């Protein structure tokens, strides 16, 4: 507030809401409380929260190559991308829309997906796992899965929440 900020963008850490990444394993209520305090303090100070839902903080339980490939998941026989964690991501964003959407009006599904798909596929950025580092295909598989998850999250928000909550949703590109 003392800086004269009118807007503040921050990210909600998926593992802070679902420590294992899986909705079936339960919501961390302390994580919900943590973000409720941040959002409320921002609004009390007259600052509009802008929330990013995924800023490269994949829950550890969802990535264990070669069994679990998360955004890099593909059918081993055909090489086609598969949405291995899309439903878990949708459970996470659904929880965020429910818990915070009464006060958050600006949502971003992913922060700079090029960085997390291309640079994390063999260029030294996390996760940069050897099983996910084939430059001719892994960045494209991850990009395919991330863009589909983005589209599914936008669809969910627009169908279930936007009319009632009055917010907007998009993606942050670099």
Buried (B, 14 or more C-beta within 10 A) or exposed (E): EEEEEEEBBBBBBBBBBBBBBBBEEEBBEEBBEBBEEBBEEBEEEEBBBBBBBBBBBBBEBBBEBEEBBBBBBBEEEEEEBBBBBBEBBBBBBBBBBEBBBBBBBBBBBBBBBEBBBBBBBBEEBEBEBEEBBEEEBBBBBBBBBBBBBBEBBBEBBEEBBBEEBEBEBEBBEE
